[in-house]
Amino acid sequence: MARKNLLAGLVDENIQGSTTAASAYPMRGASKSMIRSVSELAKQADAYLEGEQVVELDPGTIEVSFVADRLGDDQEQYRELVEAIRERGQDTPVLVRPHPGKDGRYMVVFGHRRVRVAKELGRKVRAVVKAIDDKTHVIAQGQENSARANLTFIERASFAKSLEDLGYERDVISSALAANAAAVSKMVSVITRIPSAIIQKIGPAPAVGRERWVELSLLIGKKSEVVSEVLSEPGFSELGSSERFERLFGALNAKGKPVRKTGPKPSVRSWAPADKSVSVTLKDNGKTATLALGAADGSRFASFISGKLGDLYEAFRKSEKGD
């Protein structure tokens, strides 16, 4: 018995099998059919593959999606995926569509990393090929990645802004990200306030949640000179992504301190007896002077001086008068 085609209704195809429209995509607006859990979202993503023929494709014929959803791969996780596919093969097929602008080529809808792994290992890619339009593409890509890719807040926000820039309505973005209108609005506002160059410098920041990104977005426009200083610090790029966020956030969120006027550089004089049993250092900036005593006899000599401060001050006064 043939398996039910769960993708039926997602796209309409004519006799030749080409896509004519995607007006019947499963989501009709975030407020009416918002996905309530990751497991439901995973089932929705699975529907794009269920009942479809799996073929093997040359990864060299497959190009990336027209909209990015990651700010950079976690290399450790990627290497684990490479080893898993090397040992067990590719368990789950990717979803591709015939490339809309290039004959004989394909575009990834979801499964970018599996395609990269296949190319690295010199293997064919197990794939489902489905003729879908751009709107269905972004919904499928977003649902799959929301269910399985564990995208960070800023990656989801970047994806939302990219879709908006491409002209998609908020209901489509909400469906792709399984997020309500308020959440999408917050994502877009954050990504709008923070320049893309800064986001690229920080990266996905997996340990940083929504509220911290909101705070950063409110701080970032007020202290642009601080931002430039932090991003250009030696070693900043060597930090982990979440650490880069915290370094910038900490610098921007530091409480204001009064600006101290710079005075003349203090003069420093030192003295020690021949046996080096005590060391004396005097720092004088013209208004205040600091006397530091060290070495073996430093503490006892300090006590000796403090016991004779009265006599020493009187001697000082007489020397000032020239007596």
C-alpha positions in Angstrom: 0.0 0.0 0.0 1.4 3.4 -1.0 2.2 5.7 1.8 0.1 8.9 2.0 1.8 11.9 0.6 1.9 14.3 3.5 3.2 17.0 1.3 -0.1 17.0 -0.7 -1.6 20.5 -0.4 1.7 22.1 0.3 2.2 22.7 -3.4 0.1 22.3 -6.5 1.8 20.6 -9.5 0.7 20.5 -13.1 0.8 17.4 -15.3 4.5 17.9 -16.0 5.3 18.0 -12.3 6.3 21.7 -12.1 5.2 23.9 -9.3 2.4 26.4 -10.0 1.8 27.9 -6.6 2.2 27.4 -2.9 -1.0 29.1 -1.7 -2.0 26.0 0.2 1.0 25.8 2.5 0.0 24.3 5.9 0.3 27.5 7.9 -2.4 30.1 7.4 -1.0 32.7 9.9 0.7 32.5 13.2 -2.3 33.4 15.3 -4.4 30.6 13.8 -2.1 27.6 13.6 1.0 28.3 15.7 3.1 25.2 16.4 3.0 24.5 20.1 6.1 22.3 20.7 9.4 21.3 19.2 8.0 17.8 18.7 5.1 19.1 16.7 7.5 21.2 14.7 9.6 18.2 14.0 6.6 16.3 12.7 5.7 19.3 10.5 9.3 19.3 9.1 9.1 15.5 8.6 6.1 16.0 6.4 8.3 17.5 3.7 10.1 14.2 3.3 7.4 11.6 4.0 6.2 9.5 1.1 8.7 11.0 -1.3 11.3 9.1 -3.3 14.9 9.4 -2.0 17.5 9.7 -4.7 21.3 10.1 -4.7 22.8 13.3 -6.0 26.3 14.6 -6.7 26.9 17.2 -4.0 28.7 19.3 -6.6 25.4 20.0 -8.3 23.7 21.4 -5.1 23.9 25.0 -4.1 23.1 26.7 -0.8 19.7 28.2 0.0 19.0 31.8 -1.1 18.6 32.8 2.6 21.1 31.9 5.3 20.0 30.7 8.8 23.4 30.3 10.5 26.1 32.7 11.6 28.8 30.0 11.5 29.1 26.4 12.2 30.1 24.9 15.5 33.2 23.1 14.2 33.1 20.5 17.0 29.5 19.5 16.2 30.3 19.5 12.5 33.3 17.1 12.9 31.1 14.8 15.0 28.6 14.8 12.1 31.4 14.0 9.6 32.5 11.0 11.7 28.9 9.8 12.2 28.2 9.8 8.5 31.6 8.3 7.7 30.8 5.4 10.0 27.0 4.9 9.6 26.2 6.7 6.4 23.6 9.4 5.9 20.5 8.4 7.9 18.2 11.3 7.0 17.9 12.7 3.5 18.1 16.4 2.8 15.5 18.4 1.0 16.4 20.1 -2.3 14.5 21.8 -5.1 15.4 22.2 -8.7 17.5 25.4 -8.9 15.1 28.2 -10.0 17.7 29.8 -12.2 20.1 27.0 -13.3 19.2 24.0 -15.3 20.5 20.7 -14.0 21.3 22.1 -10.6 19.6 22.0 -7.2 19.2 24.3 -4.2 19.2 23.1 -0.6 16.1 23.7 1.4 17.4 22.0 4.5 20.4 19.8 5.2 23.2 22.1 4.3 25.7 20.5 6.7 24.9 17.0 5.4 25.6 18.2 1.8 29.0 19.7 3.0 29.9 16.4 4.7 29.0 14.4 1.6 31.2 16.7 -0.5 34.1 16.4 2.0 33.8 12.6 2.1 33.4 12.3 -1.7 30.0 10.6 -1.4 26.6 11.0 -3.0 23.9 12.9 -1.1 20.7 11.1 -0.2 18.0 13.7 -1.1 14.3 14.3 -1.7 13.8 16.5 -4.7 10.7 18.6 -4.6 9.6 21.4 -6.9 8.5 24.2 -4.5 8.4 27.9 -4.7 10.3 30.4 -2.6 7.7 30.9 0.1 7.3 27.2 0.7 11.1 26.9 0.7 11.6 29.4 3.5 8.8 27.9 5.6 10.3 24.4 5.2 13.8 25.6 5.9 12.7 27.5 9.0 10.6 24.7 10.4 13.3 22.1 10.0 16.0 24.3 11.6 13.7 25.4 14.4 13.0 21.8 15.2 16.5 20.3 14.9 19.3 22.8 14.3 19.1 24.4 17.7 19.6 27.9 16.3 20.5 30.6 18.8 18.3 33.7 19.3 20.5 35.9 17.2 20.5 33.4 14.3 16.8 33.2 14.4 16.6 36.9 14.5 18.9 37.2 11.5 16.8 34.7 9.6 13.7 36.7 10.4 15.2 39.9 9.3 16.5 38.3 6.1 13.0 37.1 5.3 11.5 40.5 5.9 14.2 42.1 3.7 13.1 39.7 1.0 9.6 40.9 1.3 7.9 38.1 3.2 5.0 39.0 5.5 5.1 38.5 9.2 2.7 35.5 9.1 5.1 33.7 6.8 8.1 34.5 9.1 6.1 33.4 12.2 5.3 30.1 10.5 8.9 29.5 9.5 10.2 30.2 13.0 7.2 28.9 15.0 7.1 32.2 16.8 4.2 34.5 17.5 4.0 38.1 16.2 5.4 39.7 19.3 8.4 37.4 19.3 9.2 38.1 15.6 8.8 41.8 16.2 11.3 41.7 19.0 13.8 39.7 16.9 13.5 42.1 14.0 13.9 45.2 16.3 17.1 43.7 17.9 18.7 42.8 14.6 17.8 46.3 13.2 19.4 48.1 16.0 22.7 46.1 16.0 24.8 46.6 12.8 25.3 43.4 10.9 29.1 43.8 11.0 29.0 43.7 14.8 26.7 40.6 14.8 29.2 38.8 12.5 32.0 39.8 14.8 30.2 38.3 17.8 28.8 35.2 16.1 25.9 33.0 17.3 26.6 33.3 21.0 24.9 30.0 22.0 25.0 30.9 25.8 23.2 34.2 25.3 19.4 34.5 25.3 16.9 37.0 24.0 16.8 39.5 26.8 20.6 40.0 26.9 20.6 40.7 23.1 17.7 43.2 23.7 19.8 44.9 26.3 22.8 45.0 24.0 20.8 46.4 21.2 19.7 49.3 23.4 23.2 50.1 24.6 25.1 49.7 21.3 24.0 53.0 19.7 25.0 55.1 22.6 28.7 54.2 22.8 30.0 53.6 19.3 33.5 54.5 20.3 33.5 51.8 23.0 32.2 49.3 20.5 35.1 50.1 18.1 37.7 49.8 20.8 36.4 46.4 22.0 36.1 44.9 18.6 39.6 46.0 17.7 41.2 44.6 20.9 44.0 42.1 20.4 42.7 38.7 21.1 39.0 39.6 20.8 38.5 37.3 17.8 40.2 34.5 19.6 37.5 34.4 22.3 34.5 32.1 22.0 31.4 33.6 20.5 29.5 33.9 23.9 32.6 35.3 25.5 32.9 38.0 22.7 29.3 39.0 23.5 30.0 39.2 27.2 33.2 41.3 26.6 31.3 43.8 24.5 28.2 43.8 26.8 30.4 44.4 29.9 32.2 47.3 28.3 29.0 49.0 27.2 27.2 48.3 30.5 30.0 49.6 32.8 28.7 52.2 35.1 30.0 55.7 34.3 33.0 56.8 36.2 34.0 60.5 36.8 36.7 61.6 34.4 39.9 62.3 36.3 41.9 65.2 35.3 45.4 64.3 34.3 48.1 66.2 36.2 51.9 66.4 35.8 53.7 63.1 36.1 54.8 62.6 39.7 58.5 62.7 40.4 60.0 59.7 42.0 63.1 59.7 44.3 64.7 56.7 46.0 67.2 56.3 48.8 68.9 53.3 50.5 71.9 53.0 52.9 75.0 51.1 51.7 73.9 47.9 53.3 70.4 48.0 51.6 68.8 47.3 55.0 66.0 49.8 54.2 64.6 51.3 51.0 62.8 54.6 50.8 60.8 55.8 47.8 59.2 59.2 47.6 56.5 60.0 45.0 55.6 63.7 44.7 53.0 65.1 42.2 53.3 68.7 43.6 50.2 68.4 45.8 50.6 65.1 47.6 53.6 63.1 48.4 53.9 59.4 49.3 56.7 57.9 51.2 57.2 54.1 51.0 59.6 52.2 53.1 60.7 48.6 52.4 63.4 46.0 52.8 64.4 44.3 56.1 64.3 47.4 58.3 61.5 49.2 56.4 58.7 48.5 58.9 60.8 49.3 62.0 62.3 52.4 60.4 58.7 53.6 59.6 57.7 53.1 63.2 60.8 55.1 64.3 59.9 58.0 62.0 56.3 58.1 63.0 57.4 58.4 66.7 59.4 61.5 65.8 57.0 63.2 63.5 56.6 66.1 65.9 60.3 66.8 66.1 60.8 66.3 62.4 58.0 68.8 61.6 59.5 71.4 63.9 62.9 70.9 62.3 61.1 71.3 58.9 59.5 74.6 60.0 62.8 76.0 61.2 64.5 75.1 57.9 61.8 76.9 56.0 62.3 80.0 58.1 66.1 79.8 57.6 66.8 79.6 61.3 
